[in-house]
Amino acid sequence: MAKLRFIVVGSGWRSLFYWRIAQALPERFELCAMLCRTEEKAEKMHREYGVPVSTSAEQCAALHPDLVVVAVNKASIAAVSTEWLARGFAVLSETPAALEEDALRALWQLHQQGAKLQVAEQYWLYPTLAKRLAAVRSGALGTPQFTRLSVAHGYHAVSLARQFLNAGQQPVRVTGRSWTEKIIETDSRWGAVHNGALVEKTLQQHTLEFAGGGTAFLDFNGVQYHSYLRSTHTSVQGERGELFDDTLRCLDAVGEPVCRLLTPLPDPLAAAAAQAGLNEDETAIACFLDRMQGYLAGGAEVYPLADALQDAYLALLMERALAAGQPLESTPQPWNTAEE
């Protein structure tokens, strides 16, 4: 298979994930250039990381990449994605696809008109989460009824909840509460923090009640992404059993209770990524990029845009429910009609 050639628009923290992936798996991926806003930033990225850089969109377009990765700030993602789609390129945007409902609808309209757009929702491809999803999808729990997730925030949590409950794009009732908690900083995006300060962080809890009967309890504090003092957890319950992190309790074929530990799924690319030193987030993105090859060749979407837009929409609804202090109901969106 020919390697996937792409450019990255943006030079923030997440843009470097794509550079490390290309460096770790050069037989599969090639980062042709990183498009930076200023010469100063371009020089810094090249000097510190060795990234091929440019400040010219025209120069980047002339490289004829297979794909444009949009990894700019959240407020600009929709506009920049639209710009590159208008140039005729396939786009993989970072999450969320947009921060406003009108922008989400505009992206859906472009997609309906043939624009090749995907959103890099990668949590379902985390090796630890992929094996848990596979266990639930195997039917071991029967019909998933409840999930309690303390894994990720907003749209990422929504994506996982909908998948664990097989909820699709059902109407949903959202409630939310928040608290302030104090915690000592021990880690960060850039590495361990020693003798960290005592800081205040916000703990958010949301309940998503889907029309089909499944309920998700979402519990997360942003510090959990980088902390040695807070862990993450996954729980799913059905009439035939329960999944708690990597422990599966269920009934076997003859109706006897069994308990077993989940093992990693046999994914050669994920194994190669881990062996090359990529972390779980980078491994999941590498798996997403690899699947983009099929999509660009006319195959199925990697993560349906309708799902990515629904995740972003429900994340907005979660924020509003939190601010309003009362339950809110989802309303039909244009992409809902695309559900199979």
GIZI-V870789 format. One record per run of one state. SS is the DSSP state (H for helix, E for strand, - for the rest). FROM is the first residue (numbers start at 0). LEN is the number of residues. Records with the same first field share a line. If there is no record, write none. Layout:
SS = FROM-LEN / FROM-LEN
//
This chain:
- = 0-3 / 9-5 / 24-4 / 35-3 / 49-3 / 54-2 / 61-5 / 70-3 / 86-4 / 93-7 / 112-4 / 119-3 / 125-1 / 137-6 / 150-3 / 164-7 / 184-13 / 210-4 / 225-7 / 238-2 / 244-2 / 251-5 / 261-6 / 275-4 / 296-8 / 324-3 / 329-4 / 338-2
E = 3-6 / 28-7 / 52-2 / 66-4 / 90-3 / 116-3 / 143-7 / 171-13 / 197-13 / 214-7 / 232-6 / 240-4 / 246-5 / 256-5 / 327-2
H = 14-10 / 38-11 / 56-5 / 73-13 / 100-12 / 122-3 / 126-11 / 153-11 / 221-4 / 267-8 / 279-17 / 304-20 / 333-5
//
